[in-house]
């Protein structure tokens, strides 16, 4: 059955081009469009869409107000498609916080060409939104689908980054995608300042990670910020990968630092969870905890397996609390996961950052 899409945008060009592009996809049908939310809601009375593509700046009612209204009255997967400035990035964070499942940046110049060239991105965003479970909807960022590459394309074998057998520092590596923005907000806002250092890859376009980190920092006890090359991983701090760069964990003596670097898309993403997890396996080994959370696709599954094989404790968010049980499912299928846990259990796991041996002992005792 086709995913029924409705487009809400005050630009006639956007409505026309999006309709043409999306109707060319098998399994997607544009059932209508409107120039503002008031007209859209009238059309919804006849047939409710499966996915809504929504602009932010529109006459009569802005997109964020409409999004909040939708999530209260009739939760529906929403893909934000908006022209964004530096100021607008904060507005987009508000939209994602309100429940948008994906965001696509449309430029002020060359709009038609951008939309035509980005048809794969648009189609994949709609398909991902169509699979989202609205009872657990939490936002995320869109990334284009391209041929896969191995983390080898970014991480060269380097004996200098072998993990110490044991250190007093613990590190928690987290990877997530669709549904991850508010899942991360739920988890990070529940962590105390004594939490071990956290490194995070959230699939999100580059324009938004700094604003996303700033917003979380304003809500959390721990410090949350966008990672910069050479940052030390320390207690009470979470570092989020910049949206257009890979994030790697590196060991410097008995300390951990991050490397932010360019490189090809890996597992169809930059930043890639596989890259973060593999580098964590190499640099921290059994001194790390790996957590794979809600998201489409399989990015992170193979990297988590490497962490598991290196002796790290590996956790997958369970299906019951995922918006999209894709990435965790693939990790489970590979045998990369020591245990699955619901979203409410993840903050305590991160706070403790137990070794695999400690975790297994605790859970044997609990049985």
Secondary structure, 3 states (H helix, E strand, C coil): CCEEEEEECCCHHHHHHHHHHHHCCCCEEEEEEECCHHHHHHHHCCCCCCEEEECCCCCCCCHHHHHHHHHHHCCCEEEEEECCCHHHHHHHHHHHHHCCCEEEECCCCCHHHHHHHCHHHHHHHHHHHHHCCHHHCCCCCCCCCCCCCCHHHCCCCCHHHCCCCCCCCCEEEEEECCCHHHHHHHHHCCCCCCCCEEEEEECCCCCCHHHHHHHHHHHCCCEEEECCCCCECCCCEEEECCCCCEEEEEEECCEEEEEEECCCCECCECCCHHHHHHHHHHHCHHHEEEEECCECCCCCHHHHHHHHHCCCEEEEECHHHCCCECHHHHHHHCCCCCEEECHHHHHHHHHHCCCHHHHHHHHHHHC
